Amino acid sequence: MTRRDLIHKWLVYAMGLLPLWLLDDYILPRYPLFGVTPMLLPVAAAAVAVLEGAYAGAGFGMAVGLLWELAYPGGFGGLVLGMALAGMAIGALSQYALSQSFPGCLLCSAAILALLDLLRVLRGLITHAASLPALLQVAVPEFLYSLAWTPVVYLLFRAIFRRVGGTKLA
């Protein structure tokens, strides 16, 4: 694969991430379901990692983490490294243990969303922001609502993968 093909491939993936980010940041927060909005960026990182593998998953996870840190307030920089590690782990898991298919993506998306919500709940407990039942009343619906968007995100990135993924441009 030439450098030009590689740049083209990842620009197409970035263009696929753009509507999800706009949906995640501008449209879905205006219409919360049960008082929560979904997290689509971790699901996008998981979908690309499942389809592309460990190295590409780490790179795309790092890009998603950077976008997340820059676009949303209150970041501390940990999401860049965290999403890169999650993308690498999910990509390796899907390459060697799971299939590179929707069930694998659903399982990996559930894992990354559960980990992120667990970290948010722990941060809320450590800072005494709220009680555990109150934090879980937000975390559980957010997890389920985000997981419900997994088919849409997976279908988008699978269509991109079928067009430019792997070594198809070589």
C-alpha positions as CSV (number, residue, x, y, z in Angstrom):
1,M,0.0,0.0,0.0
2,T,1.5,3.3,-1.0
3,R,1.6,6.3,1.3
4,R,-1.0,8.0,-0.8
5,D,-3.4,5.1,-0.5
6,L,-2.8,4.9,3.3
7,I,-3.6,8.6,3.7
8,H,-6.7,8.2,1.5
9,K,-7.9,5.3,3.6
10,W,-7.6,7.1,6.9
11,L,-9.1,10.3,5.5
12,V,-12.1,8.2,4.5
13,Y,-12.3,6.8,8.0
14,A,-12.0,10.4,9.4
15,M,-14.9,11.4,7.1
16,G,-16.9,8.5,8.5
17,L,-16.2,9.7,12.1
18,L,-17.3,13.3,11.3
19,P,-21.1,12.6,11.1
20,L,-20.9,10.5,14.3
21,W,-19.1,13.2,16.1
22,L,-21.6,15.8,15.0
23,L,-24.5,13.5,16.0
24,D,-22.8,12.8,19.3
25,D,-22.0,16.5,20.1
26,Y,-24.7,18.6,18.5
27,I,-27.8,16.6,17.8
28,L,-28.3,13.8,20.4
29,P,-27.7,16.1,23.4
30,R,-30.7,18.1,22.3
31,Y,-33.0,15.1,22.6
32,P,-31.9,13.0,25.6
33,L,-33.6,9.7,26.2
34,F,-34.4,9.1,29.9
35,G,-32.1,12.1,30.7
36,V,-29.0,10.6,29.1
37,T,-27.2,10.9,25.7
38,P,-25.1,8.2,24.2
39,M,-21.4,8.0,23.7
40,L,-20.7,7.3,20.1
41,L,-17.0,8.0,19.9
42,P,-15.9,4.9,21.9
43,V,-18.2,2.7,19.8
44,A,-16.6,4.1,16.7
45,A,-13.1,3.4,18.0
46,A,-14.2,-0.2,18.8
47,A,-15.8,-0.7,15.4
48,V,-12.7,0.4,13.5
49,A,-10.4,-1.7,15.9
50,V,-12.5,-4.8,15.3
51,L,-12.4,-4.3,11.5
52,E,-8.8,-3.2,11.1
53,G,-6.8,-4.9,13.9
54,A,-4.6,-3.9,16.7
55,Y,-2.2,-1.4,15.2
56,A,-4.8,0.5,13.2
57,G,-7.2,0.2,16.1
58,A,-4.6,1.9,18.4
59,G,-4.0,4.7,15.9
60,F,-7.7,5.3,15.3
61,G,-8.4,5.1,19.1
62,M,-5.7,7.7,19.7
63,A,-7.3,10.0,17.1
64,V,-10.7,9.4,18.7
65,G,-9.3,10.1,22.1
66,L,-7.7,13.3,20.9
67,L,-10.9,14.5,19.2
68,W,-12.8,13.7,22.5
69,E,-10.3,15.6,24.6
70,L,-10.3,18.6,22.3
71,A,-14.0,18.8,21.6
72,Y,-15.5,18.2,25.0
73,P,-14.8,20.2,28.2
74,G,-13.2,18.8,31.3
75,G,-10.6,16.6,29.7
76,F,-7.3,15.8,31.4
77,G,-5.5,14.1,28.5
78,G,-6.0,10.5,29.7
79,L,-8.5,9.7,27.0
80,V,-5.9,9.9,24.3
81,L,-3.8,7.2,25.8
82,G,-6.8,5.3,27.1
83,M,-8.6,5.1,23.8
84,A,-5.3,4.1,22.0
85,L,-4.8,1.3,24.5
86,A,-8.5,0.2,24.2
87,G,-8.2,0.3,20.4
88,M,-5.1,-1.8,20.5
89,A,-6.6,-4.3,22.9
90,I,-9.9,-4.6,21.0
91,G,-8.1,-5.0,17.7
92,A,-5.9,-7.7,19.1
93,L,-8.8,-9.4,20.7
94,S,-10.9,-9.4,17.5
95,Q,-7.9,-10.6,15.4
96,Y,-7.0,-13.5,17.6
97,A,-9.9,-14.5,19.8
98,L,-13.2,-13.0,18.4
99,S,-14.4,-12.8,14.9
100,Q,-14.2,-9.5,13.0
101,S,-18.0,-9.2,12.8
102,F,-20.9,-7.5,14.4
103,P,-21.1,-9.8,17.5
104,G,-17.4,-9.1,18.1
105,C,-18.0,-5.4,17.7
106,L,-21.0,-5.5,20.1
107,L,-19.0,-7.4,22.7
108,C,-16.0,-5.0,22.4
109,S,-18.2,-1.9,22.4
110,A,-20.0,-3.2,25.6
111,A,-16.6,-3.7,27.2
112,I,-15.2,-0.3,26.4
113,L,-18.5,1.5,27.4
114,A,-18.7,-0.5,30.6
115,L,-15.1,0.5,31.4
116,L,-15.7,4.2,30.7
117,D,-18.9,4.3,32.8
118,L,-17.2,2.4,35.6
119,L,-14.4,5.0,35.6
120,R,-16.9,7.8,35.6
121,V,-18.8,6.2,38.5
122,L,-15.6,5.7,40.5
123,R,-14.6,9.3,39.8
124,G,-18.0,10.4,41.0
125,L,-17.6,8.4,44.2
126,I,-14.1,9.5,44.9
127,T,-15.0,13.2,44.5
128,H,-18.3,12.7,46.4
129,A,-20.2,14.1,43.5
130,A,-23.2,11.9,44.2
131,S,-24.2,8.6,45.8
132,L,-23.7,5.3,44.1
133,P,-27.5,4.8,43.2
134,A,-27.6,8.3,41.7
135,L,-24.5,7.6,39.6
136,L,-25.8,4.2,38.5
137,Q,-29.1,5.8,37.5
138,V,-27.1,7.8,34.9
139,A,-24.4,5.2,34.0
140,V,-26.7,2.2,33.2
141,P,-29.1,4.0,30.8
142,E,-26.1,5.7,29.2
143,F,-24.4,2.4,28.7
144,L,-27.6,0.8,27.2
145,Y,-28.4,3.8,25.0
146,S,-24.8,3.9,23.7
147,L,-24.9,0.2,23.0
148,A,-28.1,0.6,21.1
149,W,-26.2,2.8,18.6
150,T,-23.6,0.0,17.9
151,P,-25.4,-1.4,14.8
152,V,-25.5,2.0,13.1
153,V,-21.9,2.7,13.9
154,Y,-20.7,-0.7,12.9
155,L,-22.6,-0.6,9.6
156,L,-21.1,2.8,8.7
157,F,-17.5,1.6,9.4
158,R,-18.1,-1.8,7.8
159,A,-19.2,0.0,4.6
160,I,-16.0,2.1,4.7
161,F,-13.9,-1.0,5.5
162,R,-15.4,-2.8,2.5
163,R,-14.5,0.1,0.3
164,V,-11.0,1.1,1.6
165,G,-10.2,-1.2,4.5
166,G,-7.3,-3.5,5.0
167,T,-5.1,-3.5,2.0
168,K,-7.9,-3.0,-0.6
169,L,-6.2,0.1,-2.0
170,A,-2.9,-1.7,-2.8
